[in-house]
Amino acid sequence: QVLNGVWVTGLAHRVAGQVQAAGYDVVAAKTALGSYSVSRVYYTGGHRADAEAFKDRFPAFSVIEPAPANLSRRVALHVVIGKDYPV
C-alpha cells in the first residue's frame, strides 16, 4: 500500500506505479491520515526483512517502523511518502 503523506495530487499513484514496476503488488494508493515529514515504510508482523529490502531498493524511504494499530494487518508493507520525498 502506498500512502501520500504530503498532499501532492497524484503522487501516491505515481510512486505506486514505480513500486509495481519493481515487482511489488500494490493493493492501494491513497492519501495518508496526517502529514509526514520523513518518508517511511511501516511493516506488519513478520515483514521487517521485506521492509529492509524495500528500503534498499527505494532509499528515499529512510525510516522503517512497525505498523501502528490503525493500519491493516493484512498488508505487509505500508509505504508513506513524506515531505523529504524527491518529487
PyMOL Python script that loads the backbone (N, CA, C, O; Angstrom):
from pymol import cmd

cmd.read_pdbstr("""\
ATOM      1  N   GLN A   1       0.853  -1.167   0.000  1.00  0.00           N
ATOM      2  CA  GLN A   1       0.000   0.000   0.000  1.00  0.00           C
ATOM      3  C   GLN A   1       0.902   1.233   0.000  1.00  0.00           C
ATOM      4  O   GLN A   1       1.868   1.300   0.760  1.00  0.00           O
ATOM      5  N   VAL A   2       0.587   2.197  -0.845  1.00  0.00           N
ATOM      6  CA  VAL A   2       1.332   3.446  -0.920  1.00  0.00           C
ATOM      7  C   VAL A   2       0.415   4.569  -0.431  1.00  0.00           C
ATOM      8  O   VAL A   2      -0.696   4.741  -0.932  1.00  0.00           O
ATOM      9  N   LEU A   3       0.897   5.324   0.551  1.00  0.00           N
ATOM     10  CA  LEU A   3       0.106   6.395   1.144  1.00  0.00           C
ATOM     11  C   LEU A   3       0.803   7.729   0.953  1.00  0.00           C
ATOM     12  O   LEU A   3       1.999   7.855   1.216  1.00  0.00           O
ATOM     13  N   ASN A   4       0.056   8.724   0.495  1.00  0.00           N
ATOM     14  CA  ASN A   4       0.574  10.060   0.248  1.00  0.00           C
ATOM     15  C   ASN A   4       0.417  10.890   1.513  1.00  0.00           C
ATOM     16  O   ASN A   4      -0.698  11.256   1.885  1.00  0.00           O
ATOM     17  N   GLY A   5       1.537  11.190   2.180  1.00  0.00           N
ATOM     18  CA  GLY A   5       1.508  11.976   3.407  1.00  0.00           C
ATOM     19  C   GLY A   5       1.914  13.418   3.211  1.00  0.00           C
ATOM     20  O   GLY A   5       2.242  14.110   4.175  1.00  0.00           O
ATOM     21  N   VAL A   6       1.897  13.887   1.954  1.00  0.00           N
ATOM     22  CA  VAL A   6       2.320  15.270   1.685  1.00  0.00           C
ATOM     23  C   VAL A   6       1.300  16.071   0.879  1.00  0.00           C
ATOM     24  O   VAL A   6       1.546  17.236   0.569  1.00  0.00           O
ATOM     25  N   TRP A   7       0.187  15.486   0.541  1.00  0.00           N
ATOM     26  CA  TRP A   7      -0.891  16.175  -0.149  1.00  0.00           C
ATOM     27  C   TRP A   7      -0.490  16.708  -1.519  1.00  0.00           C
ATOM     28  O   TRP A   7      -0.973  17.762  -1.934  1.00  0.00           O
ATOM     29  N   VAL A   8       0.374  16.005  -2.220  1.00  0.00           N
ATOM     30  CA  VAL A   8       0.710  16.333  -3.602  1.00  0.00           C
ATOM     31  C   VAL A   8      -0.183  15.465  -4.482  1.00  0.00           C
ATOM     32  O   VAL A   8      -0.059  14.240  -4.471  1.00  0.00           O
ATOM     33  N   THR A   9      -1.061  16.074  -5.229  1.00  0.00           N
ATOM     34  CA  THR A   9      -2.036  15.352  -6.041  1.00  0.00           C
ATOM     35  C   THR A   9      -1.359  14.356  -6.981  1.00  0.00           C
ATOM     36  O   THR A   9      -0.441  14.709  -7.721  1.00  0.00           O
ATOM     37  N   GLY A  10      -1.819  13.127  -6.940  1.00  0.00           N
ATOM     38  CA  GLY A  10      -1.337  12.092  -7.848  1.00  0.00           C
ATOM     39  C   GLY A  10      -0.030  11.425  -7.447  1.00  0.00           C
ATOM     40  O   GLY A  10       0.404  10.483  -8.109  1.00  0.00           O
ATOM     41  N   LEU A  11       0.604  11.890  -6.386  1.00  0.00           N
ATOM     42  CA  LEU A  11       1.914  11.350  -6.012  1.00  0.00           C
ATOM     43  C   LEU A  11       1.835   9.886  -5.579  1.00  0.00           C
ATOM     44  O   LEU A  11       2.710   9.096  -5.934  1.00  0.00           O
ATOM     45  N   ALA A  12       0.825   9.519  -4.834  1.00  0.00           N
ATOM     46  CA  ALA A  12       0.699   8.121  -4.401  1.00  0.00           C
ATOM     47  C   ALA A  12       0.583   7.196  -5.608  1.00  0.00           C
ATOM     48  O   ALA A  12       1.187   6.123  -5.627  1.00  0.00           O
ATOM     49  N   HIS A  13      -0.178   7.599  -6.601  1.00  0.00           N
ATOM     50  CA  HIS A  13      -0.348   6.765  -7.791  1.00  0.00           C
ATOM     51  C   HIS A  13       0.947   6.686  -8.605  1.00  0.00           C
ATOM     52  O   HIS A  13       1.271   5.639  -9.165  1.00  0.00           O
ATOM     53  N   ARG A  14       1.678   7.793  -8.665  1.00  0.00           N
ATOM     54  CA  ARG A  14       2.944   7.793  -9.402  1.00  0.00           C
ATOM     55  C   ARG A  14       3.956   6.860  -8.726  1.00  0.00           C
ATOM     56  O   ARG A  14       4.600   6.047  -9.388  1.00  0.00           O
ATOM     57  N   VAL A  15       4.086   6.988  -7.408  1.00  0.00           N
ATOM     58  CA  VAL A  15       5.013   6.135  -6.665  1.00  0.00           C
ATOM     59  C   VAL A  15       4.543   4.680  -6.717  1.00  0.00           C
ATOM     60  O   VAL A  15       5.361   3.769  -6.837  1.00  0.00           O
ATOM     61  N   ALA A  16       3.241   4.461  -6.628  1.00  0.00           N
ATOM     62  CA  ALA A  16       2.706   3.095  -6.714  1.00  0.00           C
ATOM     63  C   ALA A  16       3.087   2.452  -8.039  1.00  0.00           C
ATOM     64  O   ALA A  16       3.397   1.261  -8.082  1.00  0.00           O
ATOM     65  N   GLY A  17       3.067   3.220  -9.114  1.00  0.00           N
ATOM     66  CA  GLY A  17       3.477   2.700 -10.418  1.00  0.00           C
ATOM     67  C   GLY A  17       4.932   2.272 -10.426  1.00  0.00           C
ATOM     68  O   GLY A  17       5.272   1.238 -11.000  1.00  0.00           O
ATOM     69  N   GLN A  18       5.799   3.060  -9.792  1.00  0.00           N
ATOM     70  CA  GLN A  18       7.220   2.723  -9.705  1.00  0.00           C
ATOM     71  C   GLN A  18       7.435   1.472  -8.858  1.00  0.00           C
ATOM     72  O   GLN A  18       8.249   0.612  -9.194  1.00  0.00           O
ATOM     73  N   VAL A  19       6.702   1.384  -7.771  1.00  0.00           N
ATOM     74  CA  VAL A  19       6.801   0.225  -6.876  1.00  0.00           C
ATOM     75  C   VAL A  19       6.310  -1.027  -7.591  1.00  0.00           C
ATOM     76  O   VAL A  19       6.925  -2.088  -7.492  1.00  0.00           O
ATOM     77  N   GLN A  20       5.215  -0.901  -8.301  1.00  0.00           N
ATOM     78  CA  GLN A  20       4.661  -2.028  -9.051  1.00  0.00           C
ATOM     79  C   GLN A  20       5.616  -2.463 -10.163  1.00  0.00           C
ATOM     80  O   GLN A  20       5.781  -3.658 -10.406  1.00  0.00           O
ATOM     81  N   ALA A  21       6.240  -1.504 -10.833  1.00  0.00           N
ATOM     82  CA  ALA A  21       7.195  -1.820 -11.899  1.00  0.00           C
ATOM     83  C   ALA A  21       8.406  -2.580 -11.356  1.00  0.00           C
ATOM     84  O   ALA A  21       9.068  -3.314 -12.089  1.00  0.00           O
ATOM     85  N   ALA A  22       8.690  -2.393 -10.054  1.00  0.00           N
ATOM     86  CA  ALA A  22       9.805  -3.089  -9.417  1.00  0.00           C
ATOM     87  C   ALA A  22       9.417  -4.489  -8.956  1.00  0.00           C
ATOM     88  O   ALA A  22      10.236  -5.207  -8.382  1.00  0.00           O
ATOM     89  N   GLY A  23       8.158  -4.880  -9.210  1.00  0.00           N
ATOM     90  CA  GLY A  23       7.735  -6.245  -8.893  1.00  0.00           C
ATOM     91  C   GLY A  23       6.902  -6.418  -7.643  1.00  0.00           C
ATOM     92  O   GLY A  23       6.568  -7.546  -7.279  1.00  0.00           O
ATOM     93  N   TYR A  24       6.562  -5.343  -6.985  1.00  0.00           N
ATOM     94  CA  TYR A  24       5.729  -5.428  -5.782  1.00  0.00           C
ATOM     95  C   TYR A  24       4.253  -5.388  -6.158  1.00  0.00           C
ATOM     96  O   TYR A  24       3.873  -4.742  -7.134  1.00  0.00           O
ATOM     97  N   ASP A  25       3.425  -6.078  -5.383  1.00  0.00           N
ATOM     98  CA  ASP A  25       1.974  -5.986  -5.528  1.00  0.00           C
ATOM     99  C   ASP A  25       1.521  -4.763  -4.744  1.00  0.00           C
ATOM    100  O   ASP A  25       1.803  -4.654  -3.551  1.00  0.00           O
ATOM    101  N   VAL A  26       0.832  -3.856  -5.389  1.00  0.00           N
ATOM    102  CA  VAL A  26       0.313  -2.658  -4.728  1.00  0.00           C
ATOM    103  C   VAL A  26      -1.189  -2.825  -4.596  1.00  0.00           C
ATOM    104  O   VAL A  26      -1.901  -2.905  -5.597  1.00  0.00           O
ATOM    105  N   VAL A  27      -1.671  -2.877  -3.360  1.00  0.00           N
ATOM    106  CA  VAL A  27      -3.101  -3.102  -3.134  1.00  0.00           C
ATOM    107  C   VAL A  27      -3.898  -1.810  -3.058  1.00  0.00           C
ATOM    108  O   VAL A  27      -5.122  -1.824  -3.195  1.00  0.00           O
ATOM    109  N   ALA A  28      -3.200  -0.675  -2.836  1.00  0.00           N
ATOM    110  CA  ALA A  28      -3.890   0.614  -2.755  1.00  0.00           C
ATOM    111  C   ALA A  28      -2.882   1.743  -2.903  1.00  0.00           C
ATOM    112  O   ALA A  28      -1.706   1.601  -2.567  1.00  0.00           O
ATOM    113  N   ALA A  29      -3.373   2.870  -3.416  1.00  0.00           N
ATOM    114  CA  ALA A  29      -2.603   4.110  -3.479  1.00  0.00           C
ATOM    115  C   ALA A  29      -3.568   5.210  -3.074  1.00  0.00           C
ATOM    116  O   ALA A  29      -4.494   5.537  -3.816  1.00  0.00           O
ATOM    117  N   LYS A  30      -3.350   5.779  -1.893  1.00  0.00           N
ATOM    118  CA  LYS A  30      -4.308   6.758  -1.389  1.00  0.00           C
ATOM    119  C   LYS A  30      -3.632   7.748  -0.451  1.00  0.00           C
ATOM    120  O   LYS A  30      -2.421   7.690  -0.240  1.00  0.00           O
ATOM    121  N   THR A  31      -4.414   8.642   0.100  1.00  0.00           N
ATOM    122  CA  THR A  31      -3.919   9.675   0.994  1.00  0.00           C
ATOM    123  C   THR A  31      -3.744   9.115   2.398  1.00  0.00           C
ATOM    124  O   THR A  31      -4.601   8.386   2.898  1.00  0.00           O
ATOM    125  N   ALA A  32      -2.627   9.461   3.027  1.00  0.00           N
ATOM    126  CA  ALA A  32      -2.375   9.056   4.412  1.00  0.00           C
ATOM    127  C   ALA A  32      -3.172   9.947   5.358  1.00  0.00           C
ATOM    128  O   ALA A  32      -3.525  11.078   5.026  1.00  0.00           O
ATOM    129  N   LEU A  33      -3.439   9.420   6.523  1.00  0.00           N
ATOM    130  CA  LEU A  33      -4.047  10.237   7.568  1.00  0.00           C
ATOM    131  C   LEU A  33      -2.923  11.017   8.235  1.00  0.00           C
ATOM    132  O   LEU A  33      -2.026  10.416   8.827  1.00  0.00           O
ATOM    133  N   GLY A  34      -2.954  12.313   8.151  1.00  0.00           N
ATOM    134  CA  GLY A  34      -1.909  13.125   8.755  1.00  0.00           C
ATOM    135  C   GLY A  34      -0.862  13.541   7.739  1.00  0.00           C
ATOM    136  O   GLY A  34      -0.945  13.210   6.557  1.00  0.00           O
ATOM    137  N   SER A  35       0.128  14.279   8.234  1.00  0.00           N
ATOM    138  CA  SER A  35       1.212  14.782   7.412  1.00  0.00           C
ATOM    139  C   SER A  35       2.516  14.173   7.915  1.00  0.00           C
ATOM    140  O   SER A  35       2.699  14.010   9.121  1.00  0.00           O
ATOM    141  N   TYR A  36       3.416  13.839   7.007  1.00  0.00           N
ATOM    142  CA  TYR A  36       4.665  13.178   7.374  1.00  0.00           C
ATOM    143  C   TYR A  36       5.848  13.969   6.843  1.00  0.00           C
ATOM    144  O   TYR A  36       5.889  14.305   5.659  1.00  0.00           O
ATOM    145  N   SER A  37       6.802  14.267   7.698  1.00  0.00           N
ATOM    146  CA  SER A  37       7.994  14.994   7.256  1.00  0.00           C
ATOM    147  C   SER A  37       9.018  14.056   6.622  1.00  0.00           C
ATOM    148  O   SER A  37       9.792  14.473   5.761  1.00  0.00           O
ATOM    149  N   VAL A  38       9.026  12.790   7.046  1.00  0.00           N
ATOM    150  CA  VAL A  38      10.004  11.827   6.560  1.00  0.00           C
ATOM    151  C   VAL A  38       9.276  10.631   5.932  1.00  0.00           C
ATOM    152  O   VAL A  38       8.326  10.098   6.506  1.00  0.00           O
ATOM    153  N   SER A  39       9.734  10.224   4.753  1.00  0.00           N
ATOM    154  CA  SER A  39       9.164   9.045   4.085  1.00  0.00           C
ATOM    155  C   SER A  39       9.549   7.801   4.878  1.00  0.00           C
ATOM    156  O   SER A  39      10.647   7.716   5.429  1.00  0.00           O
ATOM    157  N   ARG A  40       8.635   6.842   4.927  1.00  0.00           N
ATOM    158  CA  ARG A  40       8.857   5.677   5.780  1.00  0.00           C
ATOM    159  C   ARG A  40       8.161   4.439   5.243  1.00  0.00           C
ATOM    160  O   ARG A  40       7.289   4.508   4.377  1.00  0.00           O
ATOM    161  N   VAL A  41       8.577   3.308   5.790  1.00  0.00           N
ATOM    162  CA  VAL A  41       7.925   2.039   5.498  1.00  0.00           C
ATOM    163  C   VAL A  41       7.481   1.452   6.831  1.00  0.00           C
ATOM    164  O   VAL A  41       8.303   1.192   7.709  1.00  0.00           O
ATOM    165  N   TYR A  42       6.188   1.248   6.976  1.00  0.00           N
ATOM    166  CA  TYR A  42       5.646   0.547   8.122  1.00  0.00           C
ATOM    167  C   TYR A  42       5.480  -0.915   7.714  1.00  0.00           C
ATOM    168  O   TYR A  42       5.015  -1.202   6.610  1.00  0.00           O
ATOM    169  N   TYR A  43       5.850  -1.821   8.579  1.00  0.00           N
ATOM    170  CA  TYR A  43       5.703  -3.247   8.284  1.00  0.00           C
ATOM    171  C   TYR A  43       4.838  -3.919   9.335  1.00  0.00           C
ATOM    172  O   TYR A  43       4.810  -3.505  10.494  1.00  0.00           O
ATOM    173  N   THR A  44       4.134  -4.958   8.917  1.00  0.00           N
ATOM    174  CA  THR A  44       3.327  -5.741   9.843  1.00  0.00           C
ATOM    175  C   THR A  44       4.124  -6.978  10.247  1.00  0.00           C
ATOM    176  O   THR A  44       5.192  -7.243   9.695  1.00  0.00           O
ATOM    177  N   GLY A  45       3.606  -7.727  11.205  1.00  0.00           N
ATOM    178  CA  GLY A  45       4.304  -8.863  11.798  1.00  0.00           C
ATOM    179  C   GLY A  45       4.976  -9.788  10.798  1.00  0.00           C
ATOM    180  O   GLY A  45       4.349 -10.254   9.846  1.00  0.00           O
ATOM    181  N   GLY A  46       6.261 -10.051  11.024  1.00  0.00           N
ATOM    182  CA  GLY A  46       6.999 -10.975  10.187  1.00  0.00           C
ATOM    183  C   GLY A  46       7.525 -10.389   8.888  1.00  0.00           C
ATOM    184  O   GLY A  46       8.061 -11.125   8.060  1.00  0.00           O
ATOM    185  N   HIS A  47       7.385  -9.085   8.688  1.00  0.00           N
ATOM    186  CA  HIS A  47       7.774  -8.487   7.407  1.00  0.00           C
ATOM    187  C   HIS A  47       8.876  -7.428   7.521  1.00  0.00           C
ATOM    188  O   HIS A  47       9.047  -6.614   6.613  1.00  0.00           O
ATOM    189  N   ARG A  48       9.625  -7.433   8.631  1.00  0.00           N
ATOM    190  CA  ARG A  48      10.707  -6.449   8.761  1.00  0.00           C
ATOM    191  C   ARG A  48      11.748  -6.641   7.649  1.00  0.00           C
ATOM    192  O   ARG A  48      12.210  -5.658   7.070  1.00  0.00           O
ATOM    193  N   ALA A  49      12.117  -7.870   7.347  1.00  0.00           N
ATOM    194  CA  ALA A  49      13.106  -8.119   6.288  1.00  0.00           C
ATOM    195  C   ALA A  49      12.601  -7.599   4.946  1.00  0.00           C
ATOM    196  O   ALA A  49      13.381  -7.086   4.144  1.00  0.00           O
ATOM    197  N   ASP A  50      11.297  -7.731   4.698  1.00  0.00           N
ATOM    198  CA  ASP A  50      10.709  -7.190   3.466  1.00  0.00           C
ATOM    199  C   ASP A  50      10.832  -5.665   3.444  1.00  0.00           C
ATOM    200  O   ASP A  50      11.116  -5.075   2.402  1.00  0.00           O
ATOM    201  N   ALA A  51      10.618  -5.036   4.596  1.00  0.00           N
ATOM    202  CA  ALA A  51      10.739  -3.580   4.688  1.00  0.00           C
ATOM    203  C   ALA A  51      12.180  -3.145   4.438  1.00  0.00           C
ATOM    204  O   ALA A  51      12.417  -2.142   3.765  1.00  0.00           O
ATOM    205  N   GLU A  52      13.139  -3.889   4.974  1.00  0.00           N
ATOM    206  CA  GLU A  52      14.556  -3.573   4.754  1.00  0.00           C
ATOM    207  C   GLU A  52      14.904  -3.711   3.264  1.00  0.00           C
ATOM    208  O   GLU A  52      15.621  -2.879   2.708  1.00  0.00           O
ATOM    209  N   ALA A  53      14.394  -4.759   2.633  1.00  0.00           N
ATOM    210  CA  ALA A  53      14.648  -4.963   1.204  1.00  0.00           C
ATOM    211  C   ALA A  53      14.017  -3.844   0.382  1.00  0.00           C
ATOM    212  O   ALA A  53      14.598  -3.394  -0.606  1.00  0.00           O
ATOM    213  N   PHE A  54      12.832  -3.395   0.784  1.00  0.00           N
ATOM    214  CA  PHE A  54      12.174  -2.290   0.093  1.00  0.00           C
ATOM    215  C   PHE A  54      13.016  -1.020   0.212  1.00  0.00           C
ATOM    216  O   PHE A  54      13.214  -0.306  -0.772  1.00  0.00           O
ATOM    217  N   LYS A  55      13.503  -0.744   1.407  1.00  0.00           N
ATOM    218  CA  LYS A  55      14.349   0.438   1.637  1.00  0.00           C
ATOM    219  C   LYS A  55      15.620   0.370   0.788  1.00  0.00           C
ATOM    220  O   LYS A  55      16.063   1.387   0.256  1.00  0.00           O
ATOM    221  N   ASP A  56      16.201  -0.812   0.659  1.00  0.00           N
ATOM    222  CA  ASP A  56      17.390  -0.963  -0.184  1.00  0.00           C
ATOM    223  C   ASP A  56      17.086  -0.613  -1.636  1.00  0.00           C
ATOM    224  O   ASP A  56      17.914  -0.023  -2.332  1.00  0.00           O
ATOM    225  N   ARG A  57      15.902  -0.979  -2.079  1.00  0.00           N
ATOM    226  CA  ARG A  57      15.503  -0.718  -3.461  1.00  0.00           C
ATOM    227  C   ARG A  57      15.024   0.711  -3.668  1.00  0.00           C
ATOM    228  O   ARG A  57      15.224   1.292  -4.735  1.00  0.00           O
ATOM    229  N   PHE A  58      14.395   1.271  -2.648  1.00  0.00           N
ATOM    230  CA  PHE A  58      13.863   2.637  -2.700  1.00  0.00           C
ATOM    231  C   PHE A  58      14.402   3.425  -1.492  1.00  0.00           C
ATOM    232  O   PHE A  58      13.690   3.601  -0.504  1.00  0.00           O
ATOM    233  N   PRO A  59      15.654   3.897  -1.570  1.00  0.00           N
ATOM    234  CA  PRO A  59      16.299   4.541  -0.413  1.00  0.00           C
ATOM    235  C   PRO A  59      15.644   5.839   0.060  1.00  0.00           C
ATOM    236  O   PRO A  59      15.963   6.317   1.149  1.00  0.00           O
ATOM    237  N   ALA A  60      14.745   6.418  -0.721  1.00  0.00           N
ATOM    238  CA  ALA A  60      14.047   7.626  -0.262  1.00  0.00           C
ATOM    239  C   ALA A  60      13.195   7.340   0.968  1.00  0.00           C
ATOM    240  O   ALA A  60      12.860   8.254   1.721  1.00  0.00           O
ATOM    241  N   PHE A  61      12.845   6.073   1.171  1.00  0.00           N
ATOM    242  CA  PHE A  61      12.043   5.670   2.334  1.00  0.00           C
ATOM    243  C   PHE A  61      13.001   5.237   3.435  1.00  0.00           C
ATOM    244  O   PHE A  61      13.283   4.051   3.607  1.00  0.00           O
ATOM    245  N   SER A  62      13.497   6.231   4.179  1.00  0.00           N
ATOM    246  CA  SER A  62      14.627   6.017   5.076  1.00  0.00           C
ATOM    247  C   SER A  62      14.269   5.466   6.451  1.00  0.00           C
ATOM    248  O   SER A  62      15.140   4.950   7.151  1.00  0.00           O
ATOM    249  N   VAL A  63      13.020   5.564   6.844  1.00  0.00           N
ATOM    250  CA  VAL A  63      12.609   5.111   8.174  1.00  0.00           C
ATOM    251  C   VAL A  63      11.815   3.818   8.038  1.00  0.00           C
ATOM    252  O   VAL A  63      10.928   3.704   7.192  1.00  0.00           O
ATOM    253  N   ILE A  64      12.145   2.847   8.883  1.00  0.00           N
ATOM    254  CA  ILE A  64      11.406   1.583   8.921  1.00  0.00           C
ATOM    255  C   ILE A  64      10.900   1.392  10.341  1.00  0.00           C
ATOM    256  O   ILE A  64      11.672   1.433  11.298  1.00  0.00           O
ATOM    257  N   GLU A  65       9.579   1.180  10.469  1.00  0.00           N
ATOM    258  CA  GLU A  65       8.969   1.036  11.791  1.00  0.00           C
ATOM    259  C   GLU A  65       7.840   0.015  11.740  1.00  0.00           C
ATOM    260  O   GLU A  65       7.259  -0.212  10.679  1.00  0.00           O
ATOM    261  N   PRO A  66       7.522  -0.606  12.878  1.00  0.00           N
ATOM    262  CA  PRO A  66       6.340  -1.473  12.928  1.00  0.00           C
ATOM    263  C   PRO A  66       5.089  -0.643  12.629  1.00  0.00           C
ATOM    264  O   PRO A  66       4.998   0.518  13.026  1.00  0.00           O
ATOM    265  N   ALA A  67       4.148  -1.236  11.942  1.00  0.00           N
ATOM    266  CA  ALA A  67       2.906  -0.532  11.589  1.00  0.00           C
ATOM    267  C   ALA A  67       2.109  -0.196  12.836  1.00  0.00           C
ATOM    268  O   ALA A  67       1.953  -1.035  13.724  1.00  0.00           O
ATOM    269  N   PRO A  68       1.595   1.045  12.908  1.00  0.00           N
ATOM    270  CA  PRO A  68       0.718   1.393  14.030  1.00  0.00           C
ATOM    271  C   PRO A  68      -0.607   0.628  13.924  1.00  0.00           C
ATOM    272  O   PRO A  68      -0.943   0.087  12.870  1.00  0.00           O
ATOM    273  N   ALA A  69      -1.334   0.594  15.010  1.00  0.00           N
ATOM    274  CA  ALA A  69      -2.560  -0.200  15.104  1.00  0.00           C
ATOM    275  C   ALA A  69      -3.629   0.193  14.097  1.00  0.00           C
ATOM    276  O   ALA A  69      -4.482  -0.630  13.767  1.00  0.00           O
ATOM    277  N   ASN A  70      -3.612   1.425  13.599  1.00  0.00           N
ATOM    278  CA  ASN A  70      -4.670   1.859  12.684  1.00  0.00           C
ATOM    279  C   ASN A  70      -4.455   1.380  11.243  1.00  0.00           C
ATOM    280  O   ASN A  70      -5.310   1.616  10.389  1.00  0.00           O
ATOM    281  N   LEU A  71      -3.326   0.710  10.955  1.00  0.00           N
ATOM    282  CA  LEU A  71      -3.081   0.188   9.608  1.00  0.00           C
ATOM    283  C   LEU A  71      -3.390  -1.305   9.548  1.00  0.00           C
ATOM    284  O   LEU A  71      -3.178  -2.034  10.517  1.00  0.00           O
ATOM    285  N   SER A  72      -3.884  -1.740   8.420  1.00  0.00           N
ATOM    286  CA  SER A  72      -4.312  -3.121   8.228  1.00  0.00           C
ATOM    287  C   SER A  72      -3.175  -4.112   8.448  1.00  0.00           C
ATOM    288  O   SER A  72      -2.056  -3.895   7.983  1.00  0.00           O
ATOM    289  N   ARG A  73      -3.461  -5.180   9.147  1.00  0.00           N
ATOM    290  CA  ARG A  73      -2.503  -6.262   9.367  1.00  0.00           C
ATOM    291  C   ARG A  73      -2.467  -7.209   8.163  1.00  0.00           C
ATOM    292  O   ARG A  73      -1.601  -8.080   8.083  1.00  0.00           O
ATOM    293  N   ARG A  74      -3.397  -7.039   7.239  1.00  0.00           N
ATOM    294  CA  ARG A  74      -3.426  -7.895   6.036  1.00  0.00           C
ATOM    295  C   ARG A  74      -2.506  -7.374   4.941  1.00  0.00           C
ATOM    296  O   ARG A  74      -2.313  -8.036   3.921  1.00  0.00           O
ATOM    297  N   VAL A  75      -1.936  -6.186   5.151  1.00  0.00           N
ATOM    298  CA  VAL A  75      -0.990  -5.593   4.201  1.00  0.00           C
ATOM    299  C   VAL A  75       0.394  -5.695   4.823  1.00  0.00           C
ATOM    300  O   VAL A  75       0.594  -5.261   5.957  1.00  0.00           O
ATOM    301  N   ALA A  76       1.356  -6.265   4.092  1.00  0.00           N
ATOM    302  CA  ALA A  76       2.701  -6.478   4.634  1.00  0.00           C
ATOM    303  C   ALA A  76       3.452  -5.171   4.851  1.00  0.00           C
ATOM    304  O   ALA A  76       4.054  -4.970   5.906  1.00  0.00           O
ATOM    305  N   LEU A  77       3.422  -4.274   3.855  1.00  0.00           N
ATOM    306  CA  LEU A  77       4.157  -3.013   3.923  1.00  0.00           C
ATOM    307  C   LEU A  77       3.238  -1.843   3.604  1.00  0.00           C
ATOM    308  O   LEU A  77       2.453  -1.882   2.656  1.00  0.00           O
ATOM    309  N   HIS A  78       3.357  -0.817   4.409  1.00  0.00           N
ATOM    310  CA  HIS A  78       2.642   0.433   4.183  1.00  0.00           C
ATOM    311  C   HIS A  78       3.713   1.485   3.909  1.00  0.00           C
ATOM    312  O   HIS A  78       4.457   1.869   4.812  1.00  0.00           O
ATOM    313  N   VAL A  79       3.788   1.940   2.686  1.00  0.00           N
ATOM    314  CA  VAL A  79       4.801   2.900   2.263  1.00  0.00           C
ATOM    315  C   VAL A  79       4.183   4.295   2.350  1.00  0.00           C
ATOM    316  O   VAL A  79       3.188   4.580   1.683  1.00  0.00           O
ATOM    317  N   VAL A  80       4.773   5.161   3.171  1.00  0.00           N
ATOM    318  CA  VAL A  80       4.228   6.503   3.368  1.00  0.00           C
ATOM    319  C   VAL A  80       5.196   7.533   2.790  1.00  0.00           C
ATOM    320  O   VAL A  80       6.360   7.598   3.186  1.00  0.00           O
ATOM    321  N   ILE A  81       4.705   8.327   1.860  1.00  0.00           N
ATOM    322  CA  ILE A  81       5.505   9.371   1.225  1.00  0.00           C
ATOM    323  C   ILE A  81       5.505  10.602   2.132  1.00  0.00           C
ATOM    324  O   ILE A  81       4.450  11.136   2.473  1.00  0.00           O
ATOM    325  N   GLY A  82       6.695  11.040   2.513  1.00  0.00           N
ATOM    326  CA  GLY A  82       6.831  12.210   3.385  1.00  0.00           C
ATOM    327  C   GLY A  82       7.347  13.420   2.620  1.00  0.00           C
ATOM    328  O   GLY A  82       7.633  13.336   1.426  1.00  0.00           O
ATOM    329  N   LYS A  83       7.464  14.542   3.316  1.00  0.00           N
ATOM    330  CA  LYS A  83       7.904  15.804   2.714  1.00  0.00           C
ATOM    331  C   LYS A  83       9.319  15.721   2.151  1.00  0.00           C
ATOM    332  O   LYS A  83       9.679  16.505   1.274  1.00  0.00           O
ATOM    333  N   ASP A  84      10.126  14.781   2.643  1.00  0.00           N
ATOM    334  CA  ASP A  84      11.500  14.649   2.158  1.00  0.00           C
ATOM    335  C   ASP A  84      11.596  13.851   0.858  1.00  0.00           C
ATOM    336  O   ASP A  84      12.686  13.700   0.306  1.00  0.00           O
ATOM    337  N   TYR A  85      10.471  13.343   0.366  1.00  0.00           N
ATOM    338  CA  TYR A  85      10.495  12.533  -0.856  1.00  0.00           C
ATOM    339  C   TYR A  85      10.855  13.413  -2.049  1.00  0.00           C
ATOM    340  O   TYR A  85      10.256  14.474  -2.226  1.00  0.00           O
ATOM    341  N   PRO A  86      11.828  12.994  -2.879  1.00  0.00           N
ATOM    342  CA  PRO A  86      12.210  13.802  -4.052  1.00  0.00           C
ATOM    343  C   PRO A  86      11.126  13.790  -5.125  1.00  0.00           C
ATOM    344  O   PRO A  86      10.949  12.791  -5.822  1.00  0.00           O
ATOM    345  N   VAL A  87      10.414  14.879  -5.254  1.00  0.00           N
ATOM    346  CA  VAL A  87       9.283  14.952  -6.201  1.00  0.00           C
ATOM    347  C   VAL A  87       9.760  15.231  -7.606  1.00  0.00           C
ATOM    348  O   VAL A  87       8.947  15.325  -8.526  1.00  0.00           O
TER     349      VAL A  87
END
""", "prot")
cmd.dss("prot")
cmd.show_as("cartoon", "prot")
cmd.util.cbc("prot")
cmd.orient("prot")
